[in-house]
Amino acid sequence: MTTQTTEEDLSQAEEACAEGESALERGDTAAAEKCFTRALELAGAEDREGGTRLAARARTGAGRVRLARGEIEGAETEFERAHALRPSAA
């Protein structure tokens, strides 16, 4: 069974990304990680432009979280995933 990403899902993913970015700016990496994970869940199978864009944004955020924690390899992996989703945005 395939779950289709809805406009509401994309809207909530957008909010989760924004909340994650705010949490990261405050230095709250745990909250940021939860927000970016939620955004990835909501972005769905990345089967539409909005889902792909938001998944790339969430992967970039997750990479920034790992970088802030000193997890260089994990950050690199997340950044590569983001780039694979939206190579033109890098």
Backbone as JSON, one array per atom type, in Angstrom:
{
  "sequence": "MTTQTTEEDLSQAEEACAEGESALERGDTAAAEKCFTRALELAGAEDREGGTRLAARARTGAGRVRLARGEIEGAETEFERAHALRPSAA",
  "N": [[0.83, -1.18, 0.0], [0.64, 2.16, -0.91], [1.21, 5.33, 0.39], [-0.08, 8.42, -0.28], [1.31, 11.64, -0.4], [-0.14, 14.46, 1.03], [-1.4, 17.84, 0.56], [-1.73, 18.97, 3.05], [0.07, 17.42, 4.56], [2.47, 18.31, 3.42], [2.39, 20.99, 4.17], [2.56, 20.75, 6.96], [5.05, 19.54, 7.09], [6.64, 21.6, 6.17], [6.3, 23.42, 8.29], [7.47, 21.88, 10.33], [10.13, 21.79, 9.46], [10.79, 24.52, 9.67], [10.5, 24.87, 12.44], [12.5, 23.13, 13.28], [14.77, 24.41, 12.28], [14.7, 26.74, 13.81], [15.03, 25.65, 16.38], [17.59, 24.63, 16.08], [19.05, 26.99, 15.75], [18.82, 27.95, 18.33], [20.42, 26.19, 19.58], [19.42, 23.79, 20.4], [19.77, 20.8, 19.74], [18.53, 18.32, 20.04], [15.75, 18.81, 19.94], [15.66, 19.93, 17.38], [16.46, 17.76, 15.8], [14.28, 16.01, 16.17], [12.26, 17.5, 14.93], [13.16, 17.65, 12.24], [13.17, 14.96, 11.6], [10.45, 14.41, 11.77], [9.54, 16.07, 9.71], [10.64, 14.72, 7.51], [9.17, 12.35, 7.62], [6.62, 13.36, 7.06], [6.98, 14.46, 4.53], [6.85, 12.33, 2.91], [6.99, 9.93, 0.24], [8.51, 11.43, -1.4], [7.46, 11.99, -3.88], [6.57, 14.14, -5.28], [7.19, 17.49, -6.31], [7.09, 19.34, -4.12], [7.37, 17.6, -1.93], [9.9, 16.52, -2.41], [11.5, 18.82, -2.28], [11.07, 19.6, 0.38], [11.98, 17.32, 1.72], [14.68, 17.43, 1.05], [15.36, 19.81, 2.32], [14.9, 19.07, 4.99], [16.78, 17.0, 5.23], [19.12, 18.5, 4.93], [18.92, 20.06, 7.22], [19.09, 18.01, 9.15], [21.68, 17.25, 8.66], [23.03, 19.54, 9.5], [22.43, 19.42, 12.22], [23.88, 17.12, 12.97], [26.44, 18.0, 12.35], [26.7, 20.08, 14.21], [26.86, 18.56, 16.46], [29.27, 17.41, 16.17], [29.43, 15.18, 14.63], [30.78, 14.3, 12.06], [30.9, 12.46, 9.84], [28.24, 11.52, 9.79], [26.95, 13.93, 9.26], [27.96, 14.49, 6.73], [26.83, 12.37, 5.27], [24.07, 13.02, 5.44], [24.07, 15.5, 4.1], [24.85, 14.66, 1.57], [22.63, 13.09, 0.9], [20.66, 15.07, 0.79], [21.63, 16.57, -1.35], [21.41, 14.67, -3.4], [18.66, 14.55, -3.66], [18.01, 17.12, -4.52], [19.88, 18.25, -6.63], [20.31, 20.63, -8.04], [19.96, 22.61, -6.21], [22.11, 22.82, -4.62]],
  "CA": [[0.0, 0.0, 0.0], [1.38, 3.4, -1.02], [0.54, 6.48, 0.99], [0.13, 9.63, -1.06], [1.55, 12.84, 0.38], [-1.18, 15.46, 0.81], [-1.01, 19.25, 0.75], [-1.64, 19.17, 4.51], [1.34, 16.83, 4.98], [3.54, 19.21, 2.99], [2.32, 22.18, 5.02], [3.08, 20.38, 8.27], [6.49, 19.3, 6.92], [7.23, 22.95, 6.09], [6.33, 23.92, 9.67], [8.45, 21.09, 11.1], [11.45, 22.27, 9.06], [10.99, 25.85, 10.27], [10.71, 24.66, 13.87], [13.82, 22.51, 13.43], [15.77, 25.45, 12.05], [14.67, 27.61, 15.0], [15.64, 24.9, 17.47], [19.03, 24.56, 15.81], [19.59, 28.32, 16.06], [18.87, 28.06, 19.8], [21.37, 25.2, 20.07], [18.67, 22.63, 20.89], [19.9, 19.8, 18.68], [17.57, 17.22, 20.23], [14.46, 19.26, 19.39], [15.84, 20.09, 15.94], [16.47, 16.42, 15.19], [12.9, 15.53, 16.15], [11.51, 18.26, 13.92], [13.59, 17.24, 10.91], [12.69, 13.58, 11.41], [9.01, 14.54, 11.51], [9.4, 16.63, 8.37], [10.91, 13.64, 6.56], [8.01, 11.45, 7.64], [5.5, 14.04, 6.41], [7.29, 14.7, 3.12], [6.42, 11.13, 2.22], [7.86, 9.21, -0.68], [9.18, 12.42, -2.23], [6.95, 11.74, -5.22], [6.15, 15.4, -5.88], [8.2, 18.54, -6.14], [7.07, 19.86, -2.75], [7.93, 16.58, -1.04], [11.35, 16.44, -2.65], [12.1, 20.05, -1.75], [11.04, 19.56, 1.85], [12.87, 16.25, 2.18], [16.05, 17.95, 0.93], [15.52, 20.8, 3.4], [15.01, 18.33, 6.25], [18.09, 16.31, 5.23], [20.12, 19.52, 5.19], [18.8, 20.37, 8.66], [19.64, 16.88, 9.9], [23.14, 17.34, 8.52], [23.48, 20.63, 10.37], [22.36, 18.9, 13.59], [25.01, 16.22, 13.18], [27.64, 18.83, 12.33], [26.74, 20.77, 15.5], [27.23, 17.55, 17.47], [30.6, 16.91, 15.86], [29.3, 13.9, 13.91], [31.15, 14.73, 10.72], [30.49, 11.47, 8.84], [26.78, 11.55, 9.72], [26.59, 15.18, 8.58], [28.29, 14.33, 5.32], [25.81, 11.49, 4.7], [22.82, 13.78, 5.29], [24.24, 16.49, 3.05], [24.84, 13.93, 0.29], [21.24, 12.72, 0.63], [19.98, 16.3, 0.38], [22.1, 16.9, -2.7], [20.84, 13.7, -4.34], [17.27, 14.92, -3.87], [17.9, 18.4, -5.25], [21.23, 18.63, -7.03], [20.37, 22.0, -8.53], [19.85, 23.54, -5.08], [23.38, 22.82, -3.87]],
  "C": [[0.87, 1.25, 0.0], [0.56, 4.53, -0.43], [0.91, 7.71, 0.18], [0.33, 10.82, -0.11], [0.5, 13.89, 0.02], [-0.62, 16.87, 0.98], [-0.86, 19.55, 2.24], [-0.33, 18.61, 5.05], [2.5, 17.77, 4.63], [3.56, 20.48, 3.83], [2.9, 21.9, 6.4], [4.58, 20.11, 8.2], [7.23, 20.63, 6.85], [7.36, 23.55, 7.5], [7.38, 23.19, 10.51], [9.87, 21.53, 10.74], [11.76, 23.63, 9.7], [11.25, 25.73, 11.77], [12.08, 24.05, 14.14], [14.93, 23.53, 13.25], [15.84, 26.41, 13.24], [15.35, 26.92, 16.19], [17.16, 24.83, 17.3], [19.7, 25.89, 16.11], [19.72, 28.54, 17.56], [19.88, 27.08, 20.4], [20.71, 23.95, 20.62], [18.67, 21.55, 19.8], [18.92, 18.65, 18.82], [16.21, 17.59, 19.64], [14.55, 19.4, 17.88], [15.79, 18.74, 15.24], [15.06, 15.84, 15.1], [12.08, 16.22, 15.07], [11.88, 17.81, 12.52], [13.16, 15.81, 10.6], [11.2, 13.6, 11.07], [8.78, 15.09, 10.1], [9.64, 15.57, 7.3], [9.75, 12.66, 6.48], [6.84, 12.08, 6.86], [5.73, 14.27, 4.92], [6.97, 13.47, 2.28], [7.47, 10.54, 1.3], [8.58, 10.14, -1.65], [8.75, 12.28, -3.69], [6.42, 13.0, -5.9], [7.19, 16.44, -5.56], [8.24, 19.07, -4.71], [7.67, 18.88, -1.76], [9.43, 16.47, -1.19], [12.06, 17.65, -2.06], [12.17, 20.01, -0.24], [11.93, 18.46, 2.41], [14.32, 16.71, 2.1], [16.33, 18.96, 2.03], [15.69, 20.11, 4.75], [16.33, 17.59, 6.34], [19.22, 17.3, 5.5], [20.11, 19.9, 6.67], [19.38, 19.26, 9.51], [21.16, 16.88, 9.82], [23.71, 18.43, 9.41], [23.44, 20.21, 11.84], [23.59, 18.04, 13.87], [26.33, 16.99, 13.2], [27.8, 19.55, 13.67], [27.16, 19.83, 16.63], [28.63, 16.98, 17.24], [30.59, 15.56, 15.14], [29.53, 14.16, 12.42], [30.68, 13.74, 9.65], [28.97, 11.43, 8.67], [26.29, 12.8, 9.01], [26.82, 15.05, 7.08], [27.25, 13.45, 4.61], [24.5, 12.24, 4.46], [22.93, 14.82, 4.18], [24.24, 15.83, 1.66], [23.42, 13.51, -0.09], [20.44, 13.93, 0.14], [20.36, 16.66, -1.05], [21.52, 15.95, -3.74], [19.37, 14.02, -4.65], [17.12, 16.17, -4.72], [19.28, 18.9, -5.65], [21.36, 20.08, -7.49], [20.33, 23.03, -7.41], [21.15, 23.66, -4.3], [24.28, 23.95, -4.29]]
}
